[in-house]
Amino acid sequence: MESRAQARFVRIAPRKARQVIDLIRGKSLDEALRILTFVPKRAGGIVQKVVQSAAANAEHNYGMDRDDLYVAAAFVDQGPTMKRLRPRARGGWGRIRKRTSHITVILKEKEG
């Protein structure tokens, strides 16, 4: 049995979100939330909300025990990129790419 939560079109670059996701993959739910509380990156709060949502889904929808949950899989996919223009020297334009992410967290129950 697995529980999943997904945050789509989050306005943070996938590369930055992956740094935080890599810290919690394979950890127990309590340990993952503890890590995310104190990680000094903006993505920490976003990922924490997704993990809490997956935990709530597991308890409410599937009746899983919160103490036995662990982060089985966590990954970040790239979403659409918003393109903006910024004026540059001699009447030119520079492109600014505002990247978005799709963050997915899957929780499972420990066996035994």
Order of alpha helices (4+ residues) and beta strands (2+ residues): beta-alpha-alpha-alpha-beta-beta-beta-beta
